[in-house]
Amino acid sequence: MIEEIAPRRRLDPAERARIAEEQQKLKLERLSKILKRTKYGSSKHKKNQEACCICVEDFTKDSECRETPCNHLFHAECLMKWVETKVASPDCPFCRAEIVVLNR
């Protein structure tokens, strides 16, 4: 017996935009978890990196930082603004290594 297959409902542009926005928010949340928070003073990289390559300002002992999976350090706010603009395919601002976000 052949069952009828219901036709797919077409999404209107506003609904499509809302879904895309929700997906983007979810991806940013996942990125936020991947990009580890740390203080510059407690970072193992402070000997190698003295400044954020996004804003080119020196880190201070108490700077709120985030670290990429490739172990580069940035001011937390700078890095999150960076990934927001590149949410479709985020990468490290320093070495351009892809930041992989799994869909879970």
C-alpha positions as a Markdown table, in Angstrom:
| # | Residue | x | y | z |
|---|---|---|---|---|
| 1 | Met | 0.0 | 0.0 | 0.0 |
| 2 | Ile | 1.3 | 3.4 | -0.9 |
| 3 | Glu | 0.8 | 6.1 | 1.7 |
| 4 | Glu | 0.3 | 9.7 | 0.7 |
| 5 | Ile | 3.1 | 12.0 | 1.5 |
| 6 | Ala | 2.1 | 15.3 | 2.9 |
| 7 | Pro | 3.6 | 18.2 | 0.8 |
| 8 | Arg | 6.2 | 20.2 | 2.6 |
| 9 | Arg | 4.9 | 23.5 | 4.0 |
| 10 | Arg | 6.8 | 26.5 | 2.5 |
| 11 | Leu | 8.1 | 28.9 | 5.0 |
| 12 | Asp | 7.4 | 32.6 | 4.5 |
| 13 | Pro | 10.5 | 34.9 | 4.5 |
| 14 | Ala | 9.8 | 36.2 | 8.0 |
| 15 | Glu | 9.6 | 32.7 | 9.5 |
| 16 | Arg | 12.8 | 31.7 | 7.6 |
| 17 | Ala | 14.6 | 34.8 | 9.0 |
| 18 | Arg | 13.4 | 33.9 | 12.6 |
| 19 | Ile | 14.7 | 30.3 | 12.2 |
| 20 | Ala | 18.0 | 31.5 | 10.9 |
| 21 | Glu | 18.3 | 34.0 | 13.8 |
| 22 | Glu | 17.6 | 31.2 | 16.3 |
| 23 | Gln | 20.2 | 28.9 | 14.7 |
| 24 | Gln | 22.7 | 31.7 | 14.9 |
| 25 | Lys | 22.0 | 32.3 | 18.6 |
| 26 | Leu | 22.5 | 28.6 | 19.3 |
| 27 | Lys | 25.8 | 28.6 | 17.4 |
| 28 | Leu | 27.0 | 31.6 | 19.4 |
| 29 | Glu | 26.1 | 29.9 | 22.6 |
| 30 | Arg | 28.1 | 26.8 | 21.6 |
| 31 | Leu | 31.0 | 29.1 | 20.5 |
| 32 | Ser | 30.9 | 30.8 | 23.9 |
| 33 | Lys | 31.4 | 27.4 | 25.6 |
| 34 | Ile | 34.2 | 26.4 | 23.3 |
| 35 | Leu | 36.2 | 29.6 | 23.7 |
| 36 | Lys | 37.5 | 29.2 | 27.3 |
| 37 | Arg | 37.4 | 32.1 | 29.7 |
| 38 | Thr | 40.6 | 33.0 | 31.6 |
| 39 | Lys | 42.4 | 35.9 | 33.2 |
| 40 | Tyr | 45.5 | 37.0 | 31.5 |
| 41 | Gly | 47.5 | 36.8 | 34.8 |
| 42 | Ser | 46.7 | 33.1 | 35.2 |
| 43 | Ser | 47.2 | 32.3 | 31.5 |
| 44 | Lys | 50.0 | 29.9 | 30.4 |
| 45 | His | 50.4 | 32.0 | 27.3 |
| 46 | Lys | 51.3 | 35.3 | 28.9 |
| 47 | Lys | 55.0 | 34.9 | 27.9 |
| 48 | Asn | 54.1 | 34.4 | 24.3 |
| 49 | Gln | 51.3 | 36.9 | 23.9 |
| 50 | Glu | 51.4 | 40.4 | 25.3 |
| 51 | Ala | 48.6 | 42.0 | 23.3 |
| 52 | Cys | 45.3 | 41.2 | 21.7 |
| 53 | Cys | 45.8 | 41.0 | 17.9 |
| 54 | Ile | 42.2 | 42.2 | 17.3 |
| 55 | Cys | 42.4 | 45.6 | 19.2 |
| 56 | Val | 46.2 | 45.6 | 19.4 |
| 57 | Glu | 46.0 | 46.7 | 23.1 |
| 58 | Asp | 48.3 | 45.1 | 25.7 |
| 59 | Phe | 46.8 | 42.7 | 28.1 |
| 60 | Thr | 46.8 | 43.7 | 31.8 |
| 61 | Lys | 47.1 | 41.2 | 34.7 |
| 62 | Asp | 43.4 | 41.2 | 35.2 |
| 63 | Ser | 42.3 | 41.3 | 31.6 |
| 64 | Glu | 39.3 | 39.0 | 30.9 |
| 65 | Cys | 40.4 | 36.8 | 28.0 |
| 66 | Arg | 39.1 | 34.0 | 25.9 |
| 67 | Glu | 41.3 | 31.3 | 24.4 |
| 68 | Thr | 40.7 | 29.6 | 21.1 |
| 69 | Pro | 41.1 | 25.8 | 20.6 |
| 70 | Cys | 44.4 | 26.7 | 18.8 |
| 71 | Asn | 45.6 | 28.3 | 22.1 |
| 72 | His | 45.6 | 31.9 | 21.0 |
| 73 | Leu | 44.5 | 34.6 | 23.6 |
| 74 | Phe | 42.2 | 37.6 | 23.0 |
| 75 | His | 40.3 | 40.1 | 25.1 |
| 76 | Ala | 37.0 | 38.3 | 25.8 |
| 77 | Glu | 34.9 | 41.0 | 24.3 |
| 78 | Cys | 37.1 | 41.4 | 21.2 |
| 79 | Leu | 36.9 | 37.7 | 20.4 |
| 80 | Met | 33.1 | 37.4 | 20.9 |
| 81 | Lys | 32.6 | 40.4 | 18.5 |
| 82 | Trp | 34.9 | 38.7 | 16.0 |
| 83 | Val | 33.0 | 35.4 | 16.0 |
| 84 | Glu | 29.6 | 37.2 | 15.9 |
| 85 | Thr | 30.6 | 38.6 | 12.5 |
| 86 | Lys | 31.9 | 35.3 | 11.3 |
| 87 | Val | 29.3 | 33.0 | 12.9 |
| 88 | Ala | 28.7 | 31.1 | 9.6 |
| 89 | Ser | 32.3 | 29.9 | 9.6 |
| 90 | Pro | 34.2 | 31.1 | 12.7 |
| 91 | Asp | 38.0 | 31.1 | 12.7 |
| 92 | Cys | 40.9 | 32.2 | 14.9 |
| 93 | Pro | 41.8 | 35.9 | 14.2 |
| 94 | Phe | 45.5 | 35.1 | 14.6 |
| 95 | Cys | 46.1 | 32.0 | 12.6 |
| 96 | Arg | 42.8 | 31.6 | 10.8 |
| 97 | Ala | 42.3 | 28.0 | 12.1 |
| 98 | Glu | 38.7 | 27.0 | 11.8 |
| 99 | Ile | 36.8 | 26.9 | 15.1 |
| 100 | Val | 34.7 | 23.8 | 14.8 |
| 101 | Val | 31.2 | 23.9 | 16.3 |
| 102 | Leu | 29.4 | 20.6 | 16.5 |
| 103 | Asn | 25.6 | 20.6 | 16.2 |
| 104 | Arg | 24.4 | 19.0 | 19.4 |
